[in-house]
Amino acid sequence: MVERAIHEAENYPTKAALWRELDRKVQYQTFSRVIDYLLSSNKITLNGHQIVWVFPDNPKLKKFLNSNVKVPRKR
């Protein structure tokens, strides 16, 4: 729910603003853990106090990346 809200929005000024905009009420401690997880998995980033979605989940991008030729690494 939190991930979807961030992904669908452009950005939020603060964590508290995002928390207030959620459809269902979530405890703030749980909400903070979700934000920490999204930060550590590089799905979001903080620009000052703004939360910005940065995870590349565009279907065209996925198709492009999967169609590339994989080059074996030298050992």
N, C-alpha and C positions, 0 to 999 in steps of 0.2 A: 504494500500500500504506500509506504513512504517512497520507495524506489520509483513507483509509477508516477507519483505526484511530482517528484523532482524531474523525471524524464519528460513529462508532458508540459511542464512550465518552462519558461525561458530562464528565470533565475528567481531567487528569493533574497530579500535583503538580509535576513538573519535566520538562524535556526528556529527562534521563537515564532517568527512569522509563518514559517512552513508548518510548524507544529500546530498553530492555531487554525490553519487552512485545511487540515486533514479532515476527511469525512467523519471518521470515527475518532473518538478520543483515545489517545494512547498515552500511557504514563511517560513523563518526560525522561525518566531514567532509561526506559526501553527505547524510546525515540533516539536518545543520545548514543546508545549502543549500535543502533542501526546506522546512524550517520558515521560512526567510527568505522564500522564494517565497510560501508561504501567508500570511505576515504582510503582505507587500507587496500581495497580491491581495485583502486584506481577507476572507479565508475563516476566519482564526483571529485571536484576540487573546490577549495575555498579561495575566492578572489576577494581579499579583504574579509568582509563578513558575508559576502554573497556566496550562495551554493550554486555551482554550475555543473551540469551534466557533461561529462567528457568521454564517456565510453562509446567506442565506435560500433554502433549496432545498426548501421544502415544496410538494408538488404543488398543494394548494389555494391557496396564495399565488400561485404562478405563474399559475394559471387566473384568479384575481381580477385580477392585474395586466394580463394580456392582454385581459381583457374590458372594461377601462376605455376611455372615450372619450378620444382624444388631442386636445388643444387645440393649435392652431397658435400658434407664438410670434410676437409682433409684431416687426417689423424696425425 
